[in-house]
Amino acid sequence: MSDDESGDSSAESIIQLDFDFFSPQPIDFQAFHRLLIQLFQSDAEPLNLRDLADLIISQGHVGSTVKLDGEESDPLAVLSVVNMRVHAANPAVRAIGEYVLSKTSADATFHKTLQGLLSAGEGHDVGLIFSERLINMPVQIVPPMWKMLGQEIQAAAGEGQPFKFSHFLVVSRTYRAPSDRDDPMDGEPAPPSKKSKMVKKKSAAAAAGASLTYPYHEEDTLISQASSYAHDYAFTNALPREGGEFGLDMGGRVMLFEASRFQDVVTALEREYPPPSAGA
């Protein structure tokens, strides 16, 4: 083998990993808590996230985790949903509801809509979707997790359990990059459609001299497109960076979409992020 052939082979090498999907288990508590802290970053402490981790585990028949080394290993990703009306007394659900309302106050229409939904009675139940994963997890794990969640929600609701939702609320993360330099995460794989939108967004923001905001997880672009409302916000307790210090300014994004759009989200995810082909 020539040096060129060796270099080409090395550059194109692919490591195949087999991920397994499991229902949330008590053994997952510490990992769930860490992922929740990762989601809310510097704003995590007052949100009683241990209570949310317990709640997700207690309804383990709805939601899934992704693991690499069997059921006893730590989850690398999790997707679940909780009913914000039914669990309104849960310290974490109550705190997150108040937190999201405070963050949407800059968008009067979104804020009023969400406030109305969270104070409404049965029939206007909002499902808080918790979705988070380790940074090196491929986005291709997301479509099957959302598909399974939809099936589990439907099955649980069919059995009379409190999983019949009118809307879904998704809290996720964003990062901001200065307009005078390239996106520091451009090296991450992204679908062509997303990259073209990023270029347009960069041009407009650069002309305005503004910072550029990007979704931390690729799938958030599709979820935002299906949402009635989406709002980006800054963390309350973010630590300021010194002038010229390298790093990203992290923030949050909250998205609200009608339950009737859930399958639209699943379809878009499956189309945009299909599983790798066997010959790839």
Secondary structure, DSSP 8 states (H G I E B T S, - for coil): --HHHHHHHHHT-------EEE---GGGHHHHHHHHHHHHGGG-GGG-HHHHHHHHHHTTTS-EEEESS-TTS--SEEEEEEETTTTTTSHHHHHHHHHHHHHTTTSHHHHHHHHHHHH--TT--EEEEEEEE-TTS-GGGHHHHHHHHHHHHHHHHHTT-S---SEEEEEEEEEEE-TTS--TTTTS---HHHHHHHHHHHHHHHHHT--EEEESSTTHHHHHHH-SEEEEEE-TT-----TT----EEEEEEEEEEGGGHHHHHHHHHHHS----TT-
